[in-house]
């Protein structure tokens, strides 16, 4: 198992990751507003650092910030929806949302065409966020490259990345990241600025609890940002909070990758594309033959269709349990489970794609 | 002897520095426009990298850029004048001038008050530049923190620092700088962006010869920027050129330091301040007693008054030679040499300070 911000491979053991990274299991008691959310309920979000601070804000209606970013490349797919749903959840809970388009990073590491990056950020990401429920209320949607239109703000942001660099050592980067080079280091520092800048006087102007929801592979960025934040003395930063979610498997149960269309369900896929992808590519936990399946039953925990239902598309606990049990017992066949999954996804996408059409008209309000 | 961008100490041996840094002596034949300049004539500017490219531009009236920066701290003193005079020289020779206020760096390393930094940059630096002859023609005077007012340009600049980081290794930084940490590395990368960004499409939009005049201690910044510039493939950068000048000694013959008023002559010092500073503090190459001086003579090469005359205030070669010879022979006393120096400096400052008053009214045209 290898889990770094730049590579995830091998068989993921989340309990070992919790130990290795030094993060904590989520508390068993969560406020109802969170517990009722499917990502918390199904433990897709499974670990945290200092999440109690945010729970206190939610409970006592105190102000807090949620910060996250998007890398504008490829299609917006189910893997991206895990964060998108959390953005919208926290926005509804009253958080001020800081949503960064990581175009400076994308520009330098992937695609040296800022206009194209902007197009992808809007067409693939922003429109889907809006369709999923993002509102303009309490939202600061910004491009890293354009954190600049207001001179003072821009300085504060880039200057913070620069300032952060003065509060860490090479050895620290090496011990936290394992492998590191100047490019990865500047990328890490820019993310530190993304996470901390909402608290600067040019932005929210006070130490403010900030929740950063990430995949567990991103924890090293949090570690560095948290360490640096407490060493900077010219500002007082409230320590960052974070939650960690599991990796949503790609169709073949490996990585869901923007560069392989057969690994993902995009939120713009047609009904027939979804049908083909699930039936043809979705990794199954079922047995090889019908007879064997009836006899031994399938394994829903490794079945990609079941995982998608559990993560997003079957919010009803009793129904999910029945699918789980029937599949395990062999009563439910892989083809039947897949058919249910296709139907559920397509029912969601049909509504979602209508909302996308409406969302297109609202873009101007967001940027 | 220790000569790094962050520390200069010991007895400076320029020939050894030329070898150690791997730079070259200036060509003996320079175009008249340069040779007639006192800094070239007196070999205050003594070494270079790829200066031939710039000589060709000057000779054939081809476009080129001069880039330099200022650290907005303390008073503008004679040490700063070495670069200021070169800015004005190259501007007169037709170069496009890029003049950076290193406020992002100053902000993070010294003074977390941007407004104050801006005040110092204007009151101490810009006004003196204007009084020394800087014009608005072909000038891009910018604040690092504000390389942002135009969104596109700002991205290009900061993004270039980020991009640069992807084209160097930690080992390279270590081998070039000797000692390095994340703060120094980000500072180096921002300077790389300062030096190279004029060639980007958002600025001059072509590979363009660029001369960077620096003190020899700053050469590591050049080395990194030059190496990185040739590795970046998504733009084609013309290799940077640089010249190196000697360190102007402070009054006590050590470092001229903004933090020690008795080490420098500020361009705002009054006539009586100059009188006191030279007579009381200027390190003398003369002998301890009058008798001994008459007998053995003084050493003009280590005499701070003589060095100031040679660097700035006695452009007439014959007159300078006479001072040199008379001082060496013991004919000219330290008190007499100092009196001449005071008179020359005060004659310059009287005119300069009148020009400063006029310059104050022109600031708006420059920023």
Interface residues (C-beta under 8 A of the other chain):
Chain A: X103 X104 X105 X107 X108 X109 X112 X114 X145 X146 X148 X149 X151 X152 X154 X155 X158 X159 X161 X162 X163 X165 X166 X167 X168 X169 X170 X173 X180 X181 X182 X183 X185 X186 X187 X189 X190 X234
Chain B: X103 X104 X105 X107 X108 X109 X112 X114 X145 X146 X148 X149 X151 X152 X154 X155 X158 X159 X161 X162 X163 X165 X166 X167 X168 X169 X170 X173 X180 X181 X182 X183 X185 X186 X187 X189 X190 X234
